[in-house]
Amino acid sequence: MYVWSKQLVGGLLAAFIILEGLFLFMTGGGSESHLNIRTTQWIAVNYVLLVVWIFVWMYDQARVRGKNVWVWLVPFLIFPLPVLGIFILMLQRRIA
């Protein structure tokens, strides 16, 4: 777990926010999508399975440290990557 440094997680979260902003800014056009329906379905299935796998990892990490992971479920389902980053930072906090 200590492979994740605070600077790395903070940088990844900042990059995600910037890229998400650019993506939302660039999708204003009304042109057709060039993605095939099957490609879109394949991407969606892989995304959902990745989210499930990451939540199982979060559950395992929280269980090992005696934390409650279920409070993270709803935010994780809405914003998986930022919540994962914040979860990692919360687990690395020093308890005074």
C-alpha positions as CSV (number, residue, x, y, z in Angstrom):
1,M,0.0,0.0,0.0
2,Y,2.9,2.4,0.6
3,V,3.9,2.1,-3.1
4,W,1.3,4.9,-3.6
5,S,2.9,8.2,-2.6
6,K,0.8,11.2,-1.8
7,Q,2.4,13.1,-4.7
8,L,1.6,10.4,-7.2
9,V,-2.0,10.1,-6.1
10,G,-2.4,13.9,-6.1
11,G,-0.8,14.2,-9.5
12,L,-3.1,11.4,-10.9
13,L,-6.2,13.1,-9.4
14,A,-5.1,16.5,-10.9
15,A,-4.5,14.9,-14.3
16,F,-7.9,13.2,-14.2
17,I,-9.7,16.5,-13.4
18,I,-7.8,18.3,-16.2
19,L,-8.4,15.6,-18.8
20,E,-12.1,15.3,-17.7
21,G,-12.5,19.0,-18.1
22,L,-10.9,18.9,-21.6
23,F,-13.1,16.0,-22.6
24,L,-16.3,17.8,-21.5
25,F,-15.2,21.0,-23.3
26,M,-14.5,19.1,-26.6
27,T,-17.7,17.1,-26.7
28,G,-19.9,20.1,-27.6
29,G,-20.1,19.2,-31.3
30,G,-23.1,17.5,-32.9
31,S,-21.3,15.1,-35.1
32,E,-21.9,11.3,-35.2
33,S,-19.8,8.9,-33.2
34,H,-17.3,6.8,-35.0
35,L,-17.5,3.9,-32.4
36,N,-19.2,0.7,-33.4
37,I,-22.0,-0.5,-31.0
38,R,-20.1,-3.7,-30.2
39,T,-17.0,-1.6,-29.3
40,T,-19.0,0.6,-27.0
41,Q,-20.6,-2.4,-25.3
42,W,-17.2,-4.1,-24.9
43,I,-15.7,-0.9,-23.3
44,A,-18.8,-0.6,-21.0
45,V,-18.5,-4.3,-19.8
46,N,-14.7,-3.9,-19.2
47,Y,-15.3,-0.7,-17.3
48,V,-18.0,-2.2,-15.0
49,L,-15.8,-5.3,-14.3
50,L,-12.8,-3.1,-13.5
51,V,-14.9,-1.1,-11.1
52,V,-16.1,-4.3,-9.4
53,W,-12.5,-5.6,-9.2
54,I,-11.2,-2.3,-7.7
55,F,-14.0,-2.2,-5.1
56,V,-13.1,-5.8,-4.1
57,W,-9.5,-4.5,-3.6
58,M,-10.8,-1.6,-1.6
59,Y,-12.8,-3.9,0.6
60,D,-9.8,-6.1,1.2
61,Q,-7.6,-3.1,2.1
62,A,-10.2,-1.6,4.4
63,R,-10.8,-5.0,6.1
64,V,-7.0,-5.5,6.7
65,R,-6.9,-2.0,8.4
66,G,-10.1,-2.3,10.3
67,K,-11.9,0.4,8.4
68,N,-15.5,0.6,7.0
69,V,-15.5,0.5,3.2
70,W,-19.3,0.6,2.7
71,V,-19.4,4.4,3.3
72,W,-17.3,4.6,0.1
73,L,-19.6,2.6,-2.1
74,V,-22.0,5.3,-3.4
75,P,-19.3,7.9,-4.1
76,F,-17.2,5.2,-5.8
77,L,-20.0,4.2,-8.1
78,I,-20.5,7.8,-9.2
79,F,-16.8,8.9,-9.5
80,P,-14.6,5.7,-9.3
81,L,-11.1,7.1,-10.0
82,P,-11.2,10.2,-7.7
83,V,-12.7,8.2,-4.9
84,L,-10.1,5.5,-5.3
85,G,-7.4,8.2,-5.0
86,I,-9.0,9.8,-1.9
87,F,-9.5,6.3,-0.4
88,I,-5.8,5.5,-0.8
89,L,-4.8,8.8,0.8
90,M,-7.2,8.2,3.7
91,L,-5.7,4.8,4.3
92,Q,-2.2,6.3,4.4
93,R,-3.0,8.9,7.0
94,R,-1.0,8.8,10.2
95,I,-3.1,8.2,13.2
96,A,-2.0,10.5,16.0
